[in-house]
Amino acid sequence: MVISFSENVARLDQCIYSYSQVYTADADPATVEKHLDLALRFLEEGKALVDKDPVQASEKLYKAAEEVVKALTICYNLSEVLDVVEERGRWTIAELEEAVELIGKRVGEWFITSWDAAWVLLDI
């Protein structure tokens, strides 16, 4: 299934919107907001670069998706991922992939498909 660029952006917007529906009491609002602010910034920058510099746009849009995954991981308090991130002191692709799978089980397959599409953006 081929997903258009505009469909990827729309799905990323949907990911950001879903944040407001899953906020848990255990989530640190400041950290979540930091990741969401970055996601929105990267999303807007990516959309603005689509016609000017598609490679840079792809990188920005991937980073937006990455920040959404981080925010939702915190919102859902996915401790199996967050504990590893805290122990390592950073996120790796392994934690991002695990988080995507866990979030996808909660919100639906569309989330995993959207992440896969974002991952493809890095190859443009």
C-alpha positions, 0 to 999 in steps of 0.5 A, spaced: 500 500 500 502 506 497 501 512 502 501 519 499 505 524 502 499 528 504 496 522 507 503 521 512 502 528 514 495 528 516 496 521 520 502 525 523 497 530 525 492 525 528 498 522 532 499 529 535 491 530 536 491 523 540 495 525 545 490 529 548 485 523 549 490 519 553 494 523 558 495 519 564 496 522 571 503 519 571 505 523 565 510 529 566 506 534 563 512 538 562 516 533 558 510 531 554 509 538 552 516 539 550 516 533 546 509 535 543 512 542 542 518 539 538 513 535 534 509 541 532 515 545 530 518 539 526 511 538 522 510 545 520 518 546 518 517 540 514 510 542 511 514 548 509 520 545 506 516 540 502 516 544 495 523 547 497 527 542 499 524 535 499 530 531 503 530 536 509 522 536 509 523 528 510 527 529 515 523 534 519 517 530 518 520 524 521 523 527 527 516 530 528 513 523 528 519 521 533 517 526 538 510 524 537 512 517 539 516 519 545 510 524 547 505 518 547 510 513 550 510 518 556 502 519 556 501 511 556 506 511 561 509 505 557 514 503 563 518 497 559 520 502 554 521 508 559 525 504 564 530 502 558 530 510 556 532 512 563 537 507 564 541 508 557 540 516 558 537 516 551 532 513 546 534 508 540 531 506 534 529 499 539 525 503 544 522 507 538 520 501 535 517 497 541 513 504 543 510 504 536 508 497 537 505 498 544 502 504 542 499 501 536 496 496 540 492 501 544 490 506 538 490 501 532 494 499 526 494 506 523 499 508 528 504 503 526 502 504 519 504 511 520 510 510 523 512 505 518 511 511 513 515 516 517 521 511 517 520 511 509 521 518 509 528 518 511 530 514 505 528 520 500 
